[in-house]
Amino acid sequence: MASNLRMEWTLPNILTTIRLVAIPFMGYFIFLSKGDDSTARTFSMVAFAFFVAIWLTDAADGYIARKYDMVSDFGKIYDPFVDKIFQFTTAFMMLLIGRMPLWVVIFILVKEIIMILGGAYFLQQRKLVVHSKWYGKASTVLFVIALATLFFLDEETRHNANLIFIAPVMMATFSTVCYAVTAVRNYENLGDEHAGPQEENDGSEMTK
């Protein structure tokens, strides 16, 4: 399995790398958008442009990987990893400028730690890679939409952020439980310790 987890400079992985490089720039402009004056609003729109570009690039590299058979084991891990950095960076920077509820950031951090540690365990113990499912992608889309709305909240409407994230958090909780159940079932089905790498694909994954 380890030999398969090497960087392949396919177009999807290149786009993922570009997305990774763009994330710090987005974070910087989010930081500059603190306040409600015209300059802050300008920086907020620049940050939003980066946000949308990163999101669209994510959709593009997944589409290209599937359509042109550029799926790789490395990409299946690399793409979701960059997605996690994207979401957490956006959430953390929004927290710094007062647009993001602290409880949501804590939830995201705890959820991602659970997912990373769980995924690492199954990969190390049984070479089992847990791929993206429809519920994981649905959770991601809801979170991205909720994060996008933060760019347009002003001082008078920022309290609505608590309501905006109720649906994403509920879906993310459901998704995490589903991933855990799926991983445990696959783990039990592997049988002896010498079983080869297992991949589960229900036709809805968007990773590379």
N, C-alpha and C positions, 0 to 999 in steps of 0.2 A: 504493500500500500504506500509506503513512504516514497518509493521510487516514482510513484505516479503523482505525488504532491510536489511537483517542481513547476516553476514559473514557465509558462509557454506564452510567447509573445504573439498570441492571436489577437485579432481585432477586438473581440469582447474584453479580453484582459487588458489591452491597451486603454480602452475606454474606461475601464474600472480604475486604472492607474491615474488617468486624467481626472477622474472624479475625486479620487483620493487627494490629489494635489490641490484641487479647487476648494476643498473643504476649509482649510485654514483661512483662505481669502474671504469666504463667506462669513466665517466666524469673526474675522476682523471687522468687516463692515457692519455686522450685527452689533458689535461692541460700540462702534462709532454712532449707531443710530439711537443711542440713549437720549431721551428728551422728546419734546414735541415741537421744536422749532423747524423751520424750513430745511435747514442743513441736516438735521437728524432724519427728517422724512426722506430726504434725498438719499442718504446713506442706507436707509431702510429699504428703499426701492432697489438700490444696487445689490444689497444683500439678498433681497427677494429674487432678483434676476439670477444670481448664483444658485440660489436654492432651487429654482425651477430648472435651470440648466443641469444641475446635478441629478435631479429627479428624472428628467427626460433621458439623460445619458444612461441612467440605470435601466430604464425601460428598453432603450435602444440596444444596449449590449446583450440583454437577455434575449431579445427577439433575434438578433443576429446569430447568437450562439445556437439557438434552436433551429432556425431556418437553414443555416449553412453548416450544420453539424460541426460546430466548434466547441462543443461541450467538453470540459476537461475536469478532472478531479480537483486540480488546483483552483480552478474557477469556481467550483461549487462551494469552496470554503472562502476564497478570496472575496467574491462578490458580496455574500452576506456580511462578512467582516467589515467591509467598507460601508455597507448600509448601516451597520450598528454605529460606526464612527460618525457617519453623517447625522443620524438621528440624535445621538447623545450630544454631539457638538452643538447642534442647533438648540436643543433643549437647555444645555448648560449656559450657553451664551445668552439665551433669552431669560434665563433665571438671573444672570448677572445684571441685566438692564431692567429687571422688574416686570417682565411680561409673562413669565412662566411660574406656575405654582411649584413650590418646593416639593410637595408630596408626589407630583408627577415625575420629577427628576429622580427622586429616591426610588419610585416604582420602576422606572426604566433601568436604573443602575442595578437594582436587585434582580430584576428579570433577566437582564443580559448576563449577569454573573452566573445565575443558575443555568442558563442556556449554554454558556461557554464551558463551564465546569462539567456539565452533563455531557455535552458533545465531546469534550476531550476525553472523558472517562470511557465512553463507548468506543471512541476511535482507538484508544490505547489498548483496551481490554479485548475487544473483539473485532477491531478494524471495521467498525460499523459507522458509516457516515449518514447522519440524519439530514436529509435534504428538505428543501422548502416545500411546503404544502399550501393548499388553497387558503387554509385558515391563517397560516403565517403571513401570506401575502396580503390577505384581507386586513389583518392587524396592522401591517406596515402601511397600507394605503390610508387607513383611518388615522393613523398617527401623523403621516405626512400632511394630510388635509388639515388636521388640527394644528400642526406646527405652522402651516402656511397662513392660517388665519391670524396668528400672533403678529405677523408683520403689519397688520392693518388695525390693530387695537390701539386706542389712545388712552390717555390717563383716565378718562371717564368710563371706558368699557373694558378695561383690563381685568376686572373682577370676573368677567364672563369666562375667562380661561378655565376656571374650575369646572364649569359646566361643559365646555368644549371637549374636555378630555375624558369625560365619563364613558362614552361609547368606546373610544380606543383602548382605554384601560380594561374594560370588561372583555373586549375581544382579545386583547393580549393575554389576559388571564386564561381565557378559554383555550387559546392557541398553545400556551405553555403546557397546560394540562394534557392537551391532545398529543403534543410532541413527546411528552414524558411517557404516556401510555403506549404510543407507537414504538418508541425506542425500547421500552421494556419488552414488548411483545416480540420485536425483531431479535432482541438479545436472547430471549428464551428459545426462539425458533432456530437459532444458529447451531445448537447442538454442541458438539465437542469443540475444544479450543482451537482445533486445526482447520476450522471452516474458513473458506476464503472470504474476501471482502464482499459485503452485502450492500446492495443499493436498492432502495425502494423508490419507485416512480409511479405516481398515479396519473401521470399525464398533465399535471397542473403546475409542475415546478417551473420556476423562472430563473433558476440559477444556471451558471455555466459550467 
